[in-house]
Structure formats: structure tokens, C-alpha cells
Amino acid sequence: MKTPSYSSSTENASHQQKDSPFHQGEQAAQSRLGVREKMERFGRQVIRDFMPEQHREFYNQLPFVFVGHADDDGWPWASILFNDPGFMYSSDDRILTINTVPVVGDPLADAIKKGARLGLLGIELTTRRRNRLAAHVTEHSKNGFQLHVDQAFGNCPQYIQTRELEMLDPNLLPTPSIEHIHAFDEQAKTLIANSDTFFVASYVDNHNPDSTLASEGADVSHRGGKPGFIRVDNDKTLTIPDYSGNFHFNTFGNFIENSKAGLLFVDFENGHLLTLTGTVEILWDSPETKYFEGAERLWTFRINHGRWIRHGLPLRWTLDQFSPSTLLTDTWEAAKKRQQANPHNREEHKSEEAKSKWLPYSVTKMIKESSVITSFYLEAHEHQQPTFKPGQFLTVKADIKGQKQIRTYTLSSAPTDPHYRISVKRETSTDNNVPDGIFSNYLHDNLNIGDTLYAKAPCGDFTFDTTEKRPAVLLAGGVGITPMVSMVRHALKEGMRTHFTRDITFIGAAKNKEQRSFFEELNTISESSGGKIRAFWSLGKIDKHLKHGEDFHHHGRISKALLQAILPLDDYDVYLCGPTGFMQATYELLRGLGISDARIYAEEFGPASLKRNADNATRLFKPLPAATEAIIEFTDSNVEQAWSKEDGSLLDFAEAHGLTPEFGCRSGQCGACKTKLVSGKVAYQTEHTSSINDDEVLLCCAVPAALENAGINESVHDEVNNSTDKGTARLRIKL
Ligand SMILES: Cc1cc2nc3c(=O)[nH]c(=O)nc-3n(C[C@H](O)[C@H](O)[C@H](O)COP(=O)(O)OP(=O)(O)OC[C@H]3O[C@@H](n4cnc5c(N)ncnc54)[C@H](O)[C@@H]3O)c2cc1C
């Protein structure tokens, strides 16, 4: 293959005006991912055939630039050029002059010929700014070359780690040395495996009459991730995640047309360069993708040949900060653990029982969120932390004063946080005859950093979909804020990753400033969301030092006037969590504002008591009629007793007869009190969310069903009819 060349810039300019800014490979990738039309509209606005003023200034101030090209045999390469700032300058908005020569041994040296098509990436690692160019060489000399701009566009700063730059005196450095390689040596494997940044060149030239398309030619792109994001599969192949980016698909579009890439790894501390070229394969639907946090798809690179250019650079960089978007992504090690921890991938995890196993967590941090709420950070011991959806809760257990206690606490962390976080309100009693809450006080007073807490895998149905287009309103009363914190943390993180942040209005209600929790955290999330997530605070009691609009936005209970003032007319999903009184009052307000019952999702931290006024009767929970009397036999304990409706739930009844079944939430949500129903039929008195089979019962919210409802199947029916007292319902429960 001959040096790819560019025929006529005027010809191209006219193409650029009427044709798409994307070539067919880019268009195919965009279509595959459903962003084709949007990107065409967007691309026509932001991809120009000239450099805007700020791009010209930007290139002019840079001390280095990355360049992509394809050699005479069609192999792409990524290179770095450097010199004192000012070495790149533009006499007009279509011409960029570059006053430097490639590093000794860099294949780019042979490619700088008239007509050669290059891709340029100007990147400022201190500020994360970057701009891109597609251009062709118009002139060259022994000191540098001149480019004519075909396409110019800006790039967002995602996944760029900040680094401080130092220029060393080249005269004081060892002479560069070149080593040709055809496989990764140990040093290459180490550099690649520890890299958080590399550069990828790709190239497309379809050799048809349209080959002058400005969208074709060479490209060079930045790729960033956590060290360990590139997997060295063997001494020839790498597997690399592809994160959500600008949706141009410049690199992947080129890969579709020409499955070759050039990879450049810069040893930022020592000034060595590892430059590789080889073939690529796009893995659009690899099953491994879903275990790698942040990965949208994967690709593999197989080396054909490459070079070490040792001591090639007099530049040194010191890592400053990881990009916030990088922190949301994974490493292959974490992905592997996650894959192994997935219940579906492990034999021993296949049964329901194993899924609800108690797993140990270390308390690693405790943070006071308000005068009554403290957060506990939990890190998984040996196992991989099970994944969860924002809004779900953990069921935790502890031995308190010699008794096993189980409670449920909603996770206030986001699913992608490396730890779990629960945030617990201390339940104190104002009545001397009523004891303080057992578990919450134990956590506040007795738990220390380093202690172990046991928890089951997260569960719950009060979950939030960050991809939903409908705006959401989150209304939290007191400690009911915990699911909302997880929801907005996740929405923000997903927004940064996918460029879509769901519109959210959060209102947190607290008794007073002292009890207002997560104030800074939610305000910071709101500020970082670019207006997509709004946070408002409503305080029951205020004092004169508090500033309206800053410390709080509303005084008193959440009111119709407040909702009308901050919620433009729209179709919302509303999430409600808080104490019973708050839930009922707020629910009525929302219904009064015309919000449909079906759009209001509610969770209570105790037995469900919200009285709904459903717009569709099927939405209402209709309990089966309960028996007034029954005979209950707990089979394992050999206890058989008469039950009457005053005895309450089966859990209350069992406890009253000296049995100690496991329980957690006592509201049908956590499933801790689930046991086998040997025979008979139960009626649930409150809506339960924990799933159960026909032969199981949730003791905490069930009572015996009235006889006319008993007998779902023959055996149960016979059992009922054969009971000694023909008019009395009978239950047999394994306990
Ligand atoms: C799905 C779900 C999610 C939850 N998420 C959270 C969360 O994120 N954060 C959080 O803080 N809580 C949460 N909870 C509540 C939590 O599970 C506990 O119920 C709460 O911490 C109280 O437990 P405790 O052991 O401290 O109180 P308990 O000992 O269970 O007592 C509960 C209350 O009853 C009072 N009491 C005790 N004995 C008597 C008596 N004899 N007569 C009258 N009153 C009595 C106590 O003073 C206390 O106020 C959640 C609950 C559910 C169901």
C-alpha cells in the first residue's frame, strides 16, 4: 500500500459543506447504538473545517501534541511531538505549522510527506482540555511541516488524569535507543498493565471517489482508566474496555472500516515510549462487559510489531488526580471478582438459600450526618460486594445483649461506590417506660471501626431507574433521606458516564438544622449536575441565623405552595420515604396536585401504613379476609395453640408462645421471617414486597385466612375440612 494521500483541499472543502462529517464506519457505529440522527445534527454544528480562535490559541500554548498516521504498509501508529510552547502556530484558521521533528526511531518520521493525512490530538494534562484535528500535510522541511485542516473539533475532558509536566535538559539525558519487538516483553507487559492512559491511532481510506472525504484519514485518541483497565491476555493480545464517550466513534468507526490500530504508551515518569501497531477486534456484546463497571463494550488488540524508544522524551509527568469519570470505572481484577461473585456463575450460589447468606463486612468509617444520624461504611471481607439498585436495603444482624437482632437499613451509597454505606437514626424514647431502640443505639454506641457486621445481599423494590426520561421528585422526611441519597449519587454518576442525567428535584424535610442530614453531600451533587439535580430543604423549625435560600428553602411542612413553586407543570415520578405522618400528608398533597397514584412510589421504614387513593382500583392492596379464630401448629417446636385475631401476626403469636423466629423489618420487606407453610392458608394484612412461594409464609405480616378463603389446593382443603373443629381454620407452620 502506498502512502495514503490527500488530493485536493478545495475539493474536500466542498464535500465537507454538503456531506456528513462522519464516514460510513462512524455512521455504522452510531446507528448500532441508536445515536445516528442526534450525532449527525450535533456533528454538523461542532465539527468544522477550520480552527476556531480558541483552538488556534490552544495549540499555540502546548509543549506537546499527539499525532496519528498510517505507514506505507497501512499500519497505524500513534506518536508524540514536542518542543517549546509556540512550536505549533497558525497563520490562518486552516493552516497549522508544526516546528519540530519526530522522536528518533518514531515511524512518523517517514510519513511526513506532502498529502499525508494525519490526526492530531492537542491535550493539556494539567487542565484536561483537549482538541482534535484531521489534517493533511501541505509542506515539509527538515525542521517541521505544515498542515491544512480538514476537520477540527473539541473533546470533553472525560477519563483524563491530571499530570504536572517537567521539561528536562535533553543534553543531560541518555541517548535514545530503539528496540524492535513483535510480542510484549516483560517490561512492556508491566508498563501496559499499570497504565492509566494511552493513545490510539486508527486510519481509514476507502479508495473510492469519495476517498477525499474529510471524515476519513487518520485519527488519534486518548484513552484513560484506572491502572489495570487494560488486560494483558498473553504476550500478543490485550483486552480493553470502551467507556461512554462523545458518541462520534472516530476510533471505532475507523476500526469498523479498517481493523488496525496503533497504540502509544508513554512512560510518564521515565520518558520511555512503547509504540505498537496491530490488529483489533470489536467485542460489541462480550458477556464480560457487564462485570466491568463503566464498560460499554470491549476491544482486543493483537500486536503485529512495535518499538521501544527508550529515553525518547525529555518530558516527565507526575500524576496529580484521577479524572472523576475514571473513578467510576473498573479494573480487570475487580471485574473478575465481580464475575466470580455473581450467584449465576458459581455453583454454590445457585440455591435461594445461598443467595440470602449472611456475609461479613468490616466497619471502615463512621461519619456523623446530623445530630441523630450516623453513617457506617462497610467493606466486604473476602467476598465481592453484591451489586444493588439505588433504593435497596441491607438486612443486618448482630448479637446484642446475648440475643440475635436483625434489622433492615437502606443503602445510602451508590451502586458503584467501592463500599456499602448505611445511615442510621438513633431511636431514643422520650417516655421513661419505653426503651430506646435496640439496634440503632447498639450501632451508635457500640460499633467501632474494624468491627464486623453481618448482612444479607441487598434487596427491595423501592428502586430508581436513572435511564428513565420522565423527571423525578424525591421527597424525604427525616431518615427517609437514605434511599434518596443513593438515588441521586447514582443519577449523577450515571450522568457523567452516559451523558444523560435524569431531571431530579429533591426536597429534604427535617425538624431543624441539627437534624438536617446529607446537606453538603446533596448540595455538592446538585452543583455538579449542571442543573439536572436540584436540592431543596424544608425545616420545621428555624432560627434567625439561618439564611433562606441557602440553609433552607421552606419553613414548616412541605406544602402545596412549595411544590407548586418549585415544580413546573410536568409528568413526574414521585418517590416518597419518611415517617408515617409525613408520608400520608405528602401523599395527599401530591394527589391534590393531580399526580396520579400510579406515579407515586413509597417506602416506609416500618409496616406499610400509607392509605392510597388509587386512580385505578387494581392498584389498591386488598387483603384477604382474616380468620377470627384458628388453630396454629408450629411443627418443629411441637407447639399447637389457639389463635384469635387479638393475637396479631403469626410472628407476634409465635413470640407470645416463647418461640424466637428470625425477623428483620416486621413489615414484609426483608424476608427474614420467611418460613415454610406446611398446610393451611394465610391472609396478608399489609402489602409485602419480599417475594415468597406458595408454600412459604412471611410471619410478620400474615394471619390465618378466614375459612372460606382456605383450601387453595386439595391437600390444604382436606386438611382444613379434616380439622377437629370443622368451623375453625388450621395452619401448620415449620418453626
Ligand atoms: C425497608 C426498611 C429500610 C430502613 N432503612 C432505614 C435507614 O436507612 N435508616 C434507619 O435509621 N432506619 C431504617 N429502617 C428502620 C430500621 O430497620 C429499624 O427499624 C430502626 O433502626 C429501629 O430499630 P431499633 O432496633 O433501634 O428499634 P427497636 O428496638 O426495634 O424499637 C423501635 C421503636 O420502638 C420503640 N419501642 C421499643 N420498645 C417499645 C415498647 N415496648 N413500646 C413502645 N415502643 C417501644 C423504640 O423506642 C423505638 O423507637 C428501615 C426499615 C425498613 C423496613
The ligand as a MOL file (V3000), in Angstrom:
LIG
                    3D

  0  0  0     0  0            999 V3000
M  V30 BEGIN CTAB
M  V30 COUNTS 53 58 0 0 0
M  V30 BEGIN ATOM
M  V30 1 C -37.0610 -1.2150 54.3350 0
M  V30 2 C -36.5340 -0.5100 55.5620 0
M  V30 3 C -35.4780 0.3460 55.4270 0
M  V30 4 C -34.9920 1.0150 56.5410 0
M  V30 5 N -33.9410 1.8910 56.3930 0
M  V30 6 C -33.5060 2.5750 57.4590 0
M  V30 7 C -32.4520 3.5190 57.3240 0
M  V30 8 O -31.9110 3.7320 56.2430 0
M  V30 9 N -32.0570 4.1930 58.4250 0
M  V30 10 C -32.6310 3.9830 59.6570 0
M  V30 11 O -32.2260 4.6200 60.6170 0
M  V30 12 N -33.6400 3.1080 59.7860 0
M  V30 13 C -34.0670 2.3930 58.7440 0
M  V30 14 N -35.0690 1.4760 58.9070 0
M  V30 15 C -35.5950 1.2290 60.2450 0
M  V30 16 C -34.7460 0.1760 60.9680 0
M  V30 17 O -34.8720 -1.0620 60.3270 0
M  V30 18 C -35.1190 -0.0190 62.4260 0
M  V30 19 O -36.4840 -0.2970 62.4710 0
M  V30 20 C -34.8190 1.2080 63.2880 0
M  V30 21 O -33.4210 1.4500 63.2960 0
M  V30 22 C -35.2630 0.9520 64.7230 0
M  V30 23 O -34.6430 -0.1890 65.2130 0
M  V30 24 P -34.1850 -0.2700 66.7400 0
M  V30 25 O -33.7120 -1.6650 66.9990 0
M  V30 26 O -33.2740 0.8180 67.0760 0
M  V30 27 O -35.5230 -0.0260 67.4830 0
M  V30 28 P -36.4680 -1.1520 68.1000 0
M  V30 29 O -35.8350 -1.7460 69.3150 0
M  V30 30 O -36.8810 -2.0830 67.0450 0
M  V30 31 O -37.6750 -0.2240 68.5510 0
M  V30 32 C -38.3940 0.5150 67.5770 0
M  V30 33 C -39.0680 1.7270 68.2400 0
M  V30 34 O -39.9980 1.2800 69.1870 0
M  V30 35 C -39.7710 1.8680 70.4490 0
M  V30 36 N -40.0820 0.8070 71.4490 0
M  V30 37 C -39.2820 -0.1610 71.8920 0
M  V30 38 N -39.9540 -0.9210 72.7900 0
M  V30 39 C -41.1960 -0.4100 72.8950 0
M  V30 40 C -42.3540 -0.7300 73.6590 0
M  V30 41 N -42.3480 -1.7430 74.4930 0
M  V30 42 N -43.4500 0.0350 73.4900 0
M  V30 43 C -43.4840 1.0730 72.6390 0
M  V30 44 N -42.4190 1.4440 71.9110 0
M  V30 45 C -41.2850 0.7030 72.0120 0
M  V30 46 C -38.3250 2.2720 70.4580 0
M  V30 47 O -38.0810 3.3730 71.3140 0
M  V30 48 C -38.0950 2.6180 69.0010 0
M  V30 49 O -38.4610 3.9420 68.7710 0
M  V30 50 C -35.5680 0.7940 57.8040 0
M  V30 51 C -36.6390 -0.0840 57.9170 0
M  V30 52 C -37.1300 -0.7270 56.8190 0
M  V30 53 C -38.2840 -1.6490 56.9630 0
M  V30 END ATOM
M  V30 BEGIN BOND
M  V30 1 1 1 2
M  V30 2 1 2 3
M  V30 3 2 2 52
M  V30 4 2 3 4
M  V30 5 1 4 5
M  V30 6 1 4 50
M  V30 7 2 5 6
M  V30 8 1 6 7
M  V30 9 1 6 13
M  V30 10 2 7 8
M  V30 11 1 7 9
M  V30 12 1 9 10
M  V30 13 2 10 11
M  V30 14 1 10 12
M  V30 15 2 12 13
M  V30 16 1 13 14
M  V30 17 1 14 15
M  V30 18 1 14 50
M  V30 19 1 15 16
M  V30 20 1 16 17
M  V30 21 1 16 18
M  V30 22 1 18 19
M  V30 23 1 18 20
M  V30 24 1 20 21
M  V30 25 1 20 22
M  V30 26 1 22 23
M  V30 27 1 23 24
M  V30 28 2 24 25
M  V30 29 1 24 26
M  V30 30 1 24 27
M  V30 31 1 27 28
M  V30 32 2 28 29
M  V30 33 1 28 30
M  V30 34 1 28 31
M  V30 35 1 31 32
M  V30 36 1 32 33
M  V30 37 1 33 34
M  V30 38 1 33 48
M  V30 39 1 34 35
M  V30 40 1 35 36
M  V30 41 1 35 46
M  V30 42 1 36 37
M  V30 43 1 36 45
M  V30 44 2 37 38
M  V30 45 1 38 39
M  V30 46 1 39 40
M  V30 47 2 39 45
M  V30 48 1 40 41
M  V30 49 2 40 42
M  V30 50 1 42 43
M  V30 51 2 43 44
M  V30 52 1 44 45
M  V30 53 1 46 47
M  V30 54 1 46 48
M  V30 55 1 48 49
M  V30 56 2 50 51
M  V30 57 1 51 52
M  V30 58 1 52 53
M  V30 END BOND
M  V30 END CTAB
M  END
